[in-house]
Amino acid sequence: MAALVCLLASCESMSHGPPVVTWQMASAGKTLDLATLREGRTLFVHRCIECHTLPPFWHYSAGDWPEVVDSMAARASLKPAERDAIVAYILALRAQE
């Protein structure tokens, strides 16, 4: 029974996580590269919101997000391409709104 409760709780938390990558997101953003956006989402989940709560993406302007991610890149051990993928994902989400 306890295992079922844990499974259900983890499913609920995933449903409230960052939005999955869609074609609409790719076409709304500045990149049509779905692989980059998917990688950005994966990195965002495992390197950003693992330590932080899910931020409202509109909290910062599109111009501010690269600096925000840069400020945390060393702590999250992000390579430049990983940082760029996270920024691309966030900006694609913002472009949908």
N, C-alpha and C positions, 0 to 999 in steps of 0.2 A: 504494500500500500504506500509506504513512504517513497519508494522509487517512482510510483505513478505520480505522486504529488510533485516530486522534483521535476519529472519530465514535463508535466503540465505547466509548471512555473517557468521552466526554461522556454517552452514554446510561446508562452505569453510575452516574455521579455523580448523574444526575437521579433514578434509581430509589431512591437513598438520601437524597433531599431531604425537605423537610417534607411531611407527608401532604396529599393533595389534599382538597378540601372535599367532603363528602358530606351527604346528607339527615340521616343519623344524627348527624353532627357538629352540624348546625344545630339538631336537636331536643334534643340533649344540652346545648347551650349556652344562654345567655340570649337569643339572638337566632335568629329563623327566617329572617333575611335572608341568603340564599345569596350575593347579589351583594356584600354587605359582607364576608362571610367570604372570598370569592374574592379581593376586592381586598386584604384583609388578608394573605392568603397571598402574593399577588404582591408586595406591598410588603415583606413579611418576607423574601422571597427576594432582592429587588433592593436593599433598603436595610439589612437587618440581617445576614443570613448572607453577604452579599457581603464583609463585613469580619470577621465572627465565624464560628466554627464553629457548626454546628447544636447549640444547647443542649438538654439534656434538659428538656422542658417542666415536669416535676415538680420541677426543681431549686429553683424559687421557688414560693411559695404563690400561690394565685389572687389574694389581696390584694396581693401584692408586685409582680406583673407590671405593673400600670399605672405604678407608680413606676419600675420598671426601664426601661420603654419611654420614660417621660417624661425620664429622665436622659439618654437618647440622642437624643431628638427633634430637638434643635437641630443636632447633628452630622450627622444623617441628613436634615436639611431637611424634616422632617415637618410637614405642616399638621395642625391639630387633628383633622379628620375622618380623615386617614390614620393618625394615632396611634391613634384609636379603633378603626379597622378592624383594625390589627395586634393590639391588645389583645383584641378580640372573637375573632379567629382563634385566638390562643394560649389564651384561656379556654375556647373551644369544644373545642380539643384536650384540654385538661386535664379537662374534664367527661366525656370519653369513657372516661377511665382508671378 
